[in-house]
Amino acid sequence: MTGAFEYRGGALHCEQVNLAEVAGRAGTPCYVYSAAALRRAFRLFEERLAGAPHLVCFAVKANGNLAVLRLLAEAGAGFDIVSGGELFRVLKAGADPEKVVFSGVGKTPEEIEAALQAGIHSFNCESEAELLLLSSLAQRMGRTARAAIRVNPDVDAATHPYISTGLKRHKFGIDIAGAEDLYARAAALPGLALEGASCHIGSQLLDVAPLIEAAERMGALVERLRARGIGLRFLDLGGGLGVPYRKEDPWPDVTRYLAAVRGIAERLHVELLLEPGRFIAGPAGVLLSRVLYRKSGSGKEFLIVDASMTELIRPALYEAHHEMLPLRRTERGTLVADVVGPVCESSDFLAEEREIENLLPGDYLAVMTAGAYGFVMASNYNARPRPCEVLVDGATWRIVRRRECHEDLVRGEEA
Ligand SMILES: *Cc1c(COP(=O)(O)O)cnc(C)c1O
C-alpha cells in the first residue's frame, strides 16, 4: 500500500518520476497522483472479495479528477456519487452506469431523473419522501429504480465529529429502529425495486471494529426483513476506512475488515457493495508547494508557502495532520515552524508547530497523503486560481488538469 513516494539519491520520487522536475515544469501548487498506488489500493479490495458477488464503488467525492476516475473505471471500479455533477463526471470518464450508486441526503428531482436516464445500479435513499419522489419519477419515465434505504446503524465511529455520520443525531439515513416499517411501506411503491440496505458510519476510521459492528447490525436487519417477507439482494456498507496521516498511525486492518464483511454477505447470499474513497485516493496523492518566505516573530517561526487552505482545506477545517517532506533532502537539519499559506485567514495553515526540514525560500516540499479530499475541496477564495493536477504512471507523467488562469476566475460573470 505504501511505496509510491520514496527518496532516491536524496530526491523524493513518485514511482520513477522525480517530483522536483514536476514542480519545476508544472509549477506549484500542484497535486500529483500515483497511478500505481491508485490501482494497487483498488486491487486490494478485488483480491480479497474475489469469488464473492461484489461491487467496489469508489467514492467520487474523495477525488473526482477525470483521469483518476478513468483509471479506476478501467481497473473495474464502480462509483459512488452524491450529485448530478458527479454523475456527469463518471459518465464522462467512461464509467459503466450499471456500476454507479447514488448516495446523498438531498437529491433533487433533476438529479434523480438524470440518474434514472443513465440507468445506474441503485439509489441509496435517505428518507421516505425521497423514496416517494423516486417512485413517482421512475413511474413517469417508465423505469424501475433499484433502491436501498440508507440506515443509520447507531454505531459510534469514534472519528472526528465533522466526519462521523452513523449516530442517531446525524442528518444521514433512517434510524435502524424505524427502518423495518419504512421497508414494509416502501416495498409496495410502484416503479421501485427495493433491493438493498446501505450504511456509511463515518470517515477516517483506523480501527475497523466499528465498521464490522455496523456490518453485523446491517446483516441482522437483512435477516429481520426476510422474516417479514422482504428479500434484499444487496448490502452496501459504505466507505470509511482510514489512512495513516501521521508516521505513527497504523494502517486499518483491511484484511480483517474485508474477511468479516465478505462473511456476512456470503452468509446472507447478498451482493456486497463497498464505497471506499479516502483509502484508495488519499495515500496516492501529494500536494507540491514552494517556500516563498521565512519569517520569525515572538518566538515563532513561519514558513510561508504558495499552497494554502484554498488548495488543501483539511488542516483548517478538521485540524487535520499531513506529513511534510522536502523534495530534496538538505544537510541543514530541522526547525520547528508553522507552515502557512498566503490566504488572509488565521486558520490558513498546513501545519502548526511542526518539526520540519530546515527549508529556505525557493525550496519545494510535498504535503503527503493529500490525494483524497484535497483538490475536490479547493476553492477560489482570495481569487486564487485552483492548482494543476498531475498523474504519474511509471516513468511518465502528464498534467491531467491544467492550472486555472485569471480568466477562469471570472468566467460566467458580468460586470
Ligand atoms: C463520503 C462517503 C464515502 C467515502 O468515505 P471514505 O471515508 O472516503 O471512504 C462513502 N459513502 C458515502 C455515502 C459517503 O458519504
The ligand as an SDF file (V2000), in Angstrom:
LIG
                    3D

 15 15  0  0  0  0  0  0  0  0999 V2000
  -18.0050   10.1070    1.9640 C   0  0  0  0  0  0  0  0  0  0  0  0
  -18.7150    8.8450    1.6840 C   0  0  0  0  0  0  0  0  0  0  0  0
  -17.9950    7.7180    1.3090 C   0  0  0  0  0  0  0  0  0  0  0  0
  -16.4970    7.6550    1.2560 C   0  0  0  0  0  0  0  0  0  0  0  0
  -15.9620    7.7680    2.5250 O   0  0  0  0  0  0  0  0  0  0  0  0
  -14.3910    7.4950    2.7620 P   0  0  0  0  0  0  0  0  0  0  0  0
  -14.2330    7.7380    4.2180 O   0  0  0  0  0  0  0  0  0  0  0  0
  -13.6490    8.4660    1.9200 O   0  0  0  0  0  0  0  0  0  0  0  0
  -14.1190    6.0930    2.3870 O   0  0  0  0  0  0  0  0  0  0  0  0
  -18.7200    6.5670    1.0070 C   0  0  0  0  0  0  0  0  0  0  0  0
  -20.0820    6.5570    1.0620 N   0  0  0  0  0  0  0  0  0  0  0  0
  -20.7920    7.6380    1.4240 C   0  0  0  0  0  0  0  0  0  0  0  0
  -22.2620    7.5480    1.4510 C   0  0  0  0  0  0  0  0  0  0  0  0
  -20.1410    8.8150    1.7460 C   0  0  0  0  0  0  0  0  0  0  0  0
  -20.8600    9.8690    2.1180 O   0  0  0  0  0  0  0  0  0  0  0  0
  1  2  1  0
  2  3  1  0
  2 14  2  0
  3  4  1  0
  3 10  2  0
  4  5  1  0
  5  6  1  0
  6  7  2  0
  6  8  1  0
  6  9  1  0
 10 11  1  0
 11 12  2  0
 12 13  1  0
 12 14  1  0
 14 15  1  0
M  END
$$$$
